[in-house]
């Protein structure tokens, strides 16, 4: 086995390295540990997904893996609602692969062969104090707050819109991924936990109700064959 069962290194920042090539995994792990990070290597997608139950500050992710691939790992990170940054490190350098990785939630993408200095610089940038808060603003430019107690969306002009529990869960998921396409399947698994047939139209019905309740500055568009995208109008 190419991976150690234990986390190596004494640093407080914990990095999961998902890489099936032992040479690359060892090289990346040593470079990160030399910088003071604690590392663990998962040699395939299934191990990586199992290890998501532990807290990680960053995941370095290869895409081509035995078993479930890097995209399955990105989906698992999203399904669990984790905000762990994922830096994809892949020999696949085509633009459409990069776009697909970013759409699936990757925070950064470095093509192989890579320079270790560039990898370390990107890791530092992701783990810098404030980087995490900046990445997913709790409050987008337009003031939108969620009053969980009353299950209301509060807009900065003072309007309050009451939502059902499911509507609120779908809205929060779309808001967290604002400007990105979120597939129907991902919403179904995040909010309904596969309690419904994937062919069911519960997601569409719920999004339809959200659209009727929420208007400017919030728009939820359907992206044919792909899913939904929430966009926020810029403040005038
Ligand atoms: Ca690989």
Boltz pocket constraint, residues with backbone or C-beta under 6 A from the ligand:
constraints:
  - pocket:
      binder: B
      contacts: [[A, 19], [A, 20], [A, 21], [A, 62], [A, 63], [A, 64], [A, 65]]
      max_distance: 6.0
